[in-house]
Amino acid sequence: MKRMFLGLVAVALIASAFVVSTTTVMAQTKVLKMQATWPASLTLYDNFTYFVDRVNKLSAGALKIEAMPAGQVVPAFEVLDATNKKVLDGAHAWAGYWTGKNKTAILFTGGPGGTFGMDFVDVMGWLYHGGGLELYNEFYQKELKLNLVVFPILPAGPQAFGWFKKPIQTVEDMKGMKCRQTGMAGEVWQALGFTVVNMPGGEIIPSAQRGVIDCAEWVGGIEDMQLGFHNVWKYHYSPGLHENVTVGELVINGDVWKELSPQHQEIIKSAANETFLVWWTKWQRQNADALIEMQQKHGVQILRTPTEILLAFIKKWDEIAAAEGARNPFFKKVHDSQKAYASAVVPYKRSYFPPYSFMANYYFPTEK
């Protein structure tokens, strides 16, 4: 009987310890509420959920992020202010949406016009090794007076030039066409004489079906198929220079960030960097498969953007960027920083890296 009593006591003590341990873990679990600027149906949202999953696993469940699609708490384009006000703990977004506050925002996405020849790796190099990330945080915290910290997380490119109802060869061919464009890229096309129509992604296809617009850009590949561009237009041009390098962001309220332990801060940083790389590699394969499907199943013509159009775009962008830099000192500071970094890495890569087309043409020659 004594042995049985002692055994029951031991079991009770173990059970009690388990309850205390579980309660302690639950009490220590930190939950952050974050909203994206895109609906859950887009692959861009998958980037967000991959990050959320990695944070949960790397923290062994001690740090959780509640991911929400666009509109669940606030409208998509209000997530920045909502994070600043702590309505949200953070957001998964794209800095180009904030050019209405200050046009410098577009430069932290990479920016239109080819980013001085830099690719995604180079732009990440500028952010982490060329002072770009410090400028990014300075922009939000000092220029916009927002209580935020920011990290790059979403490589949504290179993006296609866009979709058209008819073939194009020159800049003149596009004049008079009503094209959906956004942000400073839209300013470039407007300056070149095009009729620019700005609208959210979800309105593009209905507008195209009604004949409200004649052409549009969105992202390219799998993202465009998700929206159904291939069911409306059959002329798809690539590449583009409006977002050949475009980087999305993870923003977190500054007070929320300070409340996190150093370990949890490092987990978020590492998870964001891993998400950038691992999701991007998957996405590029999805885009490749999407182009094949567009052509073979839907009769889409995948066409090269005429050089004349690309050159016209980059020349006009340089003019607009110079004018903006003349009236906006911080824009010039960031733009000059990008150019200084590019002046070192771009010539180096041109010397050491074989042109992509060299091996591509050798193994996968284009049809003549």
C-alpha positions in Angstrom: 0.0 0.0 0.0 2.9 2.4 0.9 4.5 1.7 -2.5 1.2 2.4 -4.3 0.8 5.6 -2.4 4.3 6.8 -3.2 3.7 5.9 -6.9 0.5 7.9 -7.0 2.4 10.9 -5.4 5.1 10.6 -8.1 2.5 10.5 -10.9 0.8 13.6 -9.4 4.1 15.4 -9.2 5.0 14.6 -12.8 1.5 15.7 -14.0 1.8 18.9 -12.0 5.2 19.6 -13.4 3.9 19.0 -17.0 1.0 21.4 -16.4 3.4 24.1 -15.0 5.8 23.5 -17.9 3.0 23.7 -20.5 1.6 26.8 -18.9 5.0 28.4 -18.8 5.6 27.7 -22.5 2.2 29.1 -23.4 2.9 32.2 -21.4 6.2 32.7 -23.1 4.9 32.3 -26.6 5.0 35.6 -28.5 2.3 36.1 -31.2 2.7 38.8 -33.8 -0.2 39.8 -36.1 0.9 40.8 -39.6 -1.0 41.6 -42.7 0.1 41.4 -46.4 -0.8 43.8 -49.2 -1.8 40.8 -51.4 -4.6 38.3 -51.3 -4.0 34.7 -50.2 -4.6 33.5 -53.8 -1.3 34.9 -55.1 2.1 33.2 -55.0 3.5 36.4 -53.5 1.5 35.5 -50.4 3.2 32.1 -50.3 6.4 34.0 -49.6 4.8 35.4 -46.5 3.5 32.0 -45.3 6.9 30.4 -45.9 8.5 33.0 -43.7 5.8 32.5 -41.0 6.4 28.7 -41.0 10.2 29.2 -40.7 9.9 31.6 -37.8 7.6 29.1 -36.0 10.0 26.2 -36.5 13.2 28.0 -35.8 11.8 29.3 -32.5 10.3 25.9 -31.6 6.9 27.6 -31.4 8.0 30.3 -29.0 7.5 33.0 -31.6 4.4 32.8 -33.8 3.2 35.1 -36.5 -0.5 35.3 -37.5 -0.4 35.9 -41.2 -3.4 37.7 -42.7 -4.1 38.5 -46.4 -4.9 42.0 -47.8 -8.0 43.6 -46.2 -8.4 41.4 -43.2 -7.7 44.2 -40.7 -7.0 47.3 -42.9 -7.1 48.0 -46.7 -4.0 46.8 -48.5 -2.4 50.2 -48.9 -2.9 51.1 -45.3 -0.6 48.5 -43.7 2.3 50.8 -43.3 0.5 53.3 -41.3 -1.3 50.6 -39.4 2.0 49.0 -38.4 3.3 52.4 -37.3 0.2 52.9 -35.1 0.5 49.3 -33.8 -2.9 48.4 -35.2 -0.7 45.6 -36.8 2.6 44.3 -35.4 4.0 44.1 -38.9 3.3 43.9 -42.6 4.4 42.1 -45.8 4.4 44.7 -48.5 6.2 46.5 -51.3 7.8 49.9 -50.8 6.7 51.2 -54.2 3.2 51.5 -52.8 4.4 54.4 -50.6 5.7 56.8 -53.3 2.8 59.0 -52.5 4.5 59.8 -49.2 8.0 60.2 -50.7 9.2 59.0 -54.1 12.4 57.7 -52.5 10.4 54.6 -51.5 10.6 53.2 -55.0 14.4 53.0 -54.8 14.3 50.5 -52.0 12.4 48.1 -54.3 15.4 48.3 -56.6 13.7 50.9 -58.7 12.8 51.3 -62.4 15.4 51.7 -65.1 17.7 48.7 -64.6 19.2 49.6 -61.2 22.4 50.7 -62.9 22.8 47.1 -64.3 22.5 45.4 -60.9 20.6 42.1 -60.5 19.0 40.7 -57.4 22.2 39.5 -55.8 23.8 42.9 -56.4 20.9 44.8 -55.0 20.9 42.6 -51.9 24.6 43.3 -51.7 23.9 47.0 -51.7 21.4 46.6 -49.0 23.6 44.5 -46.7 27.1 45.6 -47.7 26.6 49.0 -49.3 24.6 50.9 -46.7 21.3 50.3 -48.4 19.5 48.7 -45.4 20.7 51.5 -43.1 19.2 54.1 -45.6 16.0 52.0 -45.8 15.5 52.2 -42.0 16.6 55.9 -42.0 14.0 56.6 -44.7 11.1 55.2 -42.6 12.3 56.4 -39.2 13.7 59.8 -40.0 12.3 60.9 -43.3 8.7 59.6 -42.9 8.8 59.7 -39.1 7.4 56.2 -38.8 8.2 53.8 -35.9 9.3 50.9 -38.0 12.1 48.6 -38.8 12.4 46.9 -42.2 14.0 43.9 -43.9 14.0 42.7 -47.5 12.1 39.5 -48.0 10.4 39.2 -51.4 12.2 39.0 -54.8 9.3 39.5 -57.1 11.1 39.7 -60.5 12.4 40.0 -63.0 9.0 41.2 -64.2 7.7 41.0 -67.7 7.0 44.1 -69.8 3.4 43.2 -70.0 0.4 42.0 -72.0 -1.0 43.6 -75.2 -4.1 43.2 -77.3 -2.0 43.6 -80.5 1.7 43.3 -81.4 4.0 46.3 -80.8 7.4 47.2 -82.3 8.1 50.9 -81.4 7.3 53.5 -78.9 4.9 55.1 -81.4 2.9 51.8 -81.6 2.0 52.3 -77.9 0.9 55.8 -78.0 -2.8 56.1 -77.6 -3.1 52.7 -76.0 -4.6 52.7 -72.5 -2.1 50.8 -70.3 -2.3 49.7 -66.7 0.9 50.9 -65.0 1.8 51.9 -61.5 4.0 54.2 -59.5 7.0 55.9 -61.0 7.1 53.5 -63.8 3.7 54.9 -64.8 5.3 58.3 -64.7 7.9 57.2 -67.2 5.2 55.9 -69.7 3.1 59.0 -69.2 6.0 61.2 -70.0 6.6 59.1 -73.2 3.0 60.0 -74.3 1.1 56.8 -73.2 -2.3 56.8 -71.6 -1.5 55.4 -68.1 -4.3 53.8 -66.1 -3.6 52.9 -62.5 -5.7 50.2 -60.8 -5.3 47.3 -58.3 -4.4 43.9 -59.6 -7.8 42.5 -59.1 -9.4 45.1 -61.4 -7.1 44.4 -64.4 -8.8 41.5 -66.0 -12.4 42.8 -65.7 -11.2 46.1 -67.2 -9.4 44.3 -70.0 -12.5 42.2 -70.8 -14.6 45.4 -71.0 -12.1 47.1 -73.3 -11.3 49.8 -70.7 -7.6 49.1 -71.2 -5.5 47.8 -74.1 -2.5 46.5 -72.2 -1.2 46.0 -68.7 1.7 44.9 -66.6 1.4 42.9 -63.5 4.3 40.6 -62.6 4.7 37.8 -65.2 4.7 34.0 -65.3 2.8 32.2 -62.6 1.4 35.4 -61.1 -0.1 36.5 -64.4 -1.7 33.1 -65.0 -3.2 33.2 -61.5 -5.1 36.3 -62.5 -6.0 34.9 -66.0 -4.2 37.3 -68.4 -3.8 34.4 -70.9 -7.6 34.2 -71.2 -7.9 37.8 -72.4 -4.7 38.8 -74.4 -2.3 36.6 -76.4 0.7 38.9 -76.8 3.1 38.8 -73.8 6.3 40.8 -74.0 9.4 40.4 -71.8 11.7 41.6 -70.4 10.7 44.9 -68.8 12.8 47.5 -67.1 10.1 48.9 -64.8 10.8 46.2 -62.2 13.5 44.0 -63.5 14.8 44.0 -59.9 12.0 44.5 -57.4 12.2 43.6 -53.7 9.3 43.4 -51.3 9.6 44.2 -47.6 8.8 43.0 -44.1 8.1 45.9 -41.8 7.7 45.6 -38.0 6.6 48.1 -35.5 9.6 49.6 -33.7 8.3 49.0 -30.2 7.3 45.5 -31.0 10.8 44.9 -32.4 12.4 46.2 -29.2 10.2 43.9 -27.1 11.5 40.8 -28.8 14.4 39.0 -27.3 17.8 39.2 -29.2 17.3 35.5 -30.2 13.9 36.2 -31.7 15.2 39.2 -33.5 17.9 37.0 -35.1 15.3 34.4 -36.0 13.3 36.9 -37.9 16.4 38.2 -39.7 17.5 34.7 -40.6 14.0 33.6 -41.7 13.6 36.7 -43.9 16.9 36.0 -45.7 16.1 32.3 -46.1 12.7 33.1 -47.4 14.2 35.5 -50.0 16.5 32.8 -51.4 14.5 29.6 -51.0 11.1 31.0 -52.2 12.7 32.8 -55.1 14.3 29.5 -56.5 10.9 27.8 -56.3 9.1 30.8 -57.9 11.5 30.9 -60.9 10.7 27.3 -61.7 7.0 28.1 -61.4 7.5 31.0 -63.8 9.3 28.7 -66.3 6.5 26.1 -66.2 3.9 28.9 -66.6 5.5 30.2 -69.8 5.5 26.7 -71.2 1.8 26.3 -70.3 0.9 29.8 -71.7 2.4 28.8 -75.1 1.4 25.2 -75.4 -2.0 25.2 -73.8 -3.3 28.7 -74.3 -1.7 29.9 -77.5 0.1 32.9 -76.0 2.9 34.4 -78.0 5.9 35.1 -75.8 7.8 37.9 -77.5 10.9 39.9 -76.8 10.4 43.5 -75.9 11.8 45.7 -78.7 15.1 47.3 -77.8 13.9 50.7 -78.9 11.2 50.6 -76.2 13.6 49.5 -73.4 16.0 52.3 -74.3 13.3 54.9 -74.4 12.2 53.8 -71.0 15.6 53.9 -69.4 16.5 57.2 -70.9 13.3 58.8 -69.7 13.7 57.2 -66.2 17.1 58.8 -65.9 15.6 62.2 -66.6 12.8 61.7 -64.1 15.2 60.4 -61.5 17.6 63.3 -61.9 14.7 65.8 -61.6 13.4 64.1 -58.5 16.9 64.0 -57.0 17.2 67.8 -57.6 14.1 68.5 -55.5 14.4 65.6 -53.0 17.8 65.4 -51.3 17.1 62.0 -49.7 16.1 60.5 -53.1 19.4 61.7 -54.5 21.3 60.3 -51.5 19.8 56.9 -52.0 20.1 57.0 -55.8 23.8 58.0 -55.6 24.5 55.3 -53.1 23.0 52.7 -55.5 25.1 54.0 -58.3 28.3 54.0 -56.3 27.8 50.4 -55.3 26.9 49.4 -58.9 30.0 51.2 -60.3 32.1 48.5 -58.4 30.1 45.3 -58.8 28.6 45.7 -62.3 31.9 46.1 -64.2 33.4 43.2 -62.1 30.5 40.9 -63.0 30.7 41.9 -66.6 34.4 40.8 -66.6 34.0 37.5 -64.6 30.5 36.3 -65.4 29.8 34.9 -68.9 26.8 36.5 -70.5 23.7 34.5 -69.6 22.8 34.3 -73.3 26.2 32.7 -74.2 25.5 29.3 -72.6 21.8 29.6 -73.1 22.2 30.0 -76.9 24.7 27.1 -76.9 22.5 24.6 -75.2 19.1 26.0 -75.9 19.3 27.9 -79.2 16.4 30.0 -80.1 14.4 29.1 -83.2 15.2 31.0 -86.3 
